Amino acid sequence: MAAAPADVTVDVGDDSHKKKGLYDQTFGALGRAYDKFALSRFGAGIDNNKGAFFNLLFSHVIFWAVGFPAGDEFGYDDAAKDPDTGNIPSGPSGSGVFIITLVLTCVATIIFFWRAGTIWVNGRPETTEEIIRRKTTRRRDSTSALDDAKQEVAEMERKASSHDIKEAAKKAQGP
């Protein structure tokens, strides 16, 4: 029986049968670029936290478009009233547009950077395809898996028989 090469890998097939990604199907070249971006450590942090990323962007838009201008114009004081309506747009007795949007922005920012940061530090999680490829790819030495199993059984039998011989010798010697 001929020995197998030292490093043999099992190929799981060509990649032509794979479904194209959603972004690839929808956006073509831009989608392929996004798929590559999502495989990077930075891209995976954003791709795996799309909801948190949307919350981050949307909360900043709301704060900078609505909350900050109200806080800048009227401050956080009950004395500052809107000259047109007489309402308190910001402050403890007002609508709270400044403080609410500020807290919303802070929470969204912390959540996104916490979740994405773990991926940026620890690396992106493996995709299902990568897990399957890793589990199906085997590096084998010159013996086959069956030969490995036979050698392991023979070794176990040898150890067991040598143990039995030692036990029999101890019994023969007596106490």
Salt bridges, closest charged atoms under 4 A:
ASP15 OD2 - LYS18 NZ 3.52
ASP15 OD1 - ARG133 NH2 3.69
ASP24 OD1 - ARG32 NH1 2.97
ASP47 OD1 - LYS50 NZ 3.02
GLU126 OE1 - ARG134 NH2 2.92
GLU129 OE2 - LYS18 NZ 3.08
GLU130 OE2 - ARG124 NH2 2.49
ASP148 OD2 - ARG140 NH2 2.23
GLU155 OE2 - ARG158 NH2 2.34
GLU167 OE2 - HIS163 NE2 4.00
